[in-house]
Amino acid sequence: MYGSNRGGFLASIPPVTKNLIIINLLVWLAEALFPRFADTIIRVGGLHLFSASLFNPVQIITYMFIHSPSSVAHVLFNMFTLWMFGSTLERVWGSKRFIIYYFICGIGAAVVQEIVWSLTYMHDYIDRIAKQNLITYDHARQMVDAALASSDPQLSQVISQFKNIFVTIGASGAVYGLLLGFAFIFPNQPMYLFFVPVPIKAKYMVIGYGVIEFFLGIGSSDMIAHFAHLGGMLFGLIILFYWKKKGTLYGGGFY
């Protein structure tokens, strides 16, 4: 299943997985070495709210190759997971099927994140107004509703600027899709979590990850795109069930 290691470590990694890792690391290295350039990369290539002025459709692809230059852990975790699970899945499916699955998961993560942003950005704006002015959320909402009803041009400009602060970067959505794909193909494969000496079957570990991400998404105020992770898993699940129905889950006919 893992083939030969002749030719060294890099030669043992399947081509698509290897190239994805190289591209991600090169982009991160460029960001780390040139901080001002990093701001431009994130502003142009990071995923923005689709109704924001900084949004560009190509961002649903480019955001997957950008990681925070201030966080080594972010890029290393994603690339380690991509190597560990991506290598196995690419060997099972072949390079063409693997890269399509990877991008479907990544694009699916972007779509879900856009939906979540569209449903919540006004809530976030009103909440910020309430905290800045030391008033209740309901009072702030009444003020914003009144300004919107009167078509206040200043408010429209402020909201337009506010939309641009929403940005998501990273391969995590696609990587979570890979976790799901591995559990789908090898559901009973024992896996280990750091500091947990007891093996956990892959299917249970992925279910646990999904549940944790859901509750973090609805209850956490951190800057992590938890629903994007779930989006990658959701779109991955759709394509996995489709391949299973077609009888091509483990290879064979491409479609």
N, C-alpha and C positions, 0 to 999 in steps of 0.2 A: 504494500500500500504506500509506503514512503519512498520506495525506489532506492537508488544508490546515491551515496554521498561523494562519489568520485568527482573531482573537480573542485571540491571545497564547499563551504556552507552556502554561498550564494548560488552555486550551480545546482544545489539540491532543491532550491525553491522554484516552484512552477512559474512560468514567465509572467502571467498577468499579476499574480500576487506580488512577485518581485518588483515589477515596474510600478505598481501602485505604491508600494512601500518607498521606493526610491523617489518618486515624484513628491510624495508627502514630506519626506525628510529634506529634500532639496528646498522646497518652499519654506519649510520651517527654518532651515538654516539661513536662508536669505532674509527672513524676517528677524531672526536673532542677531545677525551681523549688521543689518541696516535698519534700525528701529524706525526711522522716518519712512522708509520704504514699506515697512510692515503696516503702518497706518493706511497707506494707499492700497496695499493688497487687500486688507480687510474691508476697506470702504468700497472698493470696486468689485471684489470677488466674493465677499461674505454675503450670506443670504439675508436680504432685507424684506420687510413687510411689503407685499406686492403693490399696495397703494401708496407707498412712500416714494419720494422723488429719487432716491438712490437705488431703487430696485431696477434690476435688469434680468430678463429671463434666463440668461446664461448662468446666473448665480445658483440656480438649482443644481448645477453640475460643479461649478468652481468652488463652492463653499466646502465641498467634501475634501478638498486638498489643502485647506488652510487650517492651521491650528494656532493657538495663542502663543506668541513668542516668549511670553513671561512664564509659561508653564511647560516644563520638560515632561512632567508626569502625563499630561494630556496626550501629547503626541506619542510618547513611548508606550503608554497603555494601549492606544488604538493600533499602533503598528505591531506590537507584540501579539495582540489578539488577531489582527489581520493575518500575521504570519502563521500563528498556531492553528486557526480554524480555516483560514482561506486556503492555505496550502493543501489541506486534506480535501476540502470541497472541490478545489480546482482539479485535483487528481481523479476524483470520483466523476465529476461532470464534464470535464474538459474545459479548455480555456474560454471558448465562445459562450457556452452556457453559463459559466461562472461569472464572466464580466457582465453579462446581461442581468443576472440575478443581483450582483453587487450594485449596479447602477439603479435598478428598479427599487431596491431597498433604500438607497441614498436619496433618490428623487421622491419616493414615498414619504420619507422622513421630512423632507422639505415641504411637501404638500400639507401634511398634518400640522407642521409647525405654523405654516401660513394660516391655516384654518383657526388654530388656537389664538394666534395673534389677532386675527380679524375679530374674534369674539371677545377679546379681553383688553385690547389696547385703550379703549375709552374708559374702562374701569380703572386701568393703571393710571391714566392721565388724571382722572377725577381724584383718585386716591392721593396722587402727588400734590394736586392743588390743595386738598384738605390738610395735608401734613405741613405744607409750606405756609399756609395761612392760619394754622392752628384752629381749624374749624372741623365740624363733623363731616363725614362723608356725604350724608344726605344734604347738608347745606351746600357743600361744594357742587354736588350734582344739580341742585336747583339753579345755582349760578350759571353753570355750564349750559344747562338746558335753555335757560332764558337767553343766553348769548347766542346759542345756535338758532333759536327761534327768530331772533332779530337779525340773523345773517351777519353777525359781527365779523368784519374782515380781519380784524386783529386776531380774533380767536382762531379763525381758519388758518392763518399763517402760523400761529403758535402750534396748533395741532399738527400741521404739515411738518414742522420742524421736529416735533415730538416723535412722529412716526419713524424718523430716520435713526432713532437711538436703538431700535430693535434690530439686532443682527445675530445670526447664528453661524458658527464655523465649526469645522471638524468632521471627521469620518465616522463619528460614533453611531449615527443612524444606520449607515451601511454595515458597520461592524456588528451592531445588535442583530441585524438581519442574518449575518453569518453565524452568530451564536445560535439563532433559531434554526438555521439550516443544518448545522451540525447536530443539534438535538433531534431534528426530524429524521436525519439519516442514521444517526447512531444514538437512539433514545436511551439505551441502557449502558452506554459507556460511562464508567466511573470517573468522576472529576473531583478535584480538590480545591477548596477555597483557602486563601492564606489564613493561617492560624486555626484552621479547622481540620483536625487530623482524620476525620471520618469521611470516606468517599461518598459522593452524592451523584446519583444518576443524572446524566445530562438533561433529560426531559424535566426533572424536578428542579434542577438548578435554573434552567431558562424560565420556567414558570415563576420561580421565586424572583428572578430578576425583573420579569414583567410586572409582577404585583408591586414590588418595591418602587419601580419607576412610576407606576400609576399613582401611588399614594404620595410620592415625592412631588409629582407634577401638580397635584391638586392641593397639597398642603405645605409646600416649601416655597420660600421666597428667594432661593439662590438663583444664580444666573445660568444654571444648567438647563439645557433644552430637553427635559425629561420626556415630553410628548413627542419630540422628534425621534427619540430612541424607540418609543412605542410605535411610531409611524413606520420606522424601518422594519420592525418585527411584523407589523400588520401586513404591509405590502409583501414582505417575504413569505408570510403564511399563505397569502392569496396565490402567489406563483407556485409555491410548493404543493398546494392542494391541486392546482391546475395540472402540474406535471404528474402528480400521483394519479389523477383521473385519466390522463393520457397514457399512463403506463411508462413514462420516461423519467421517473424520479431518480433512478439510479443510472441514468445514461440511456443510450439508444438513440432513437429519432430525436432530432433537435427540438421539434415542436411537440 
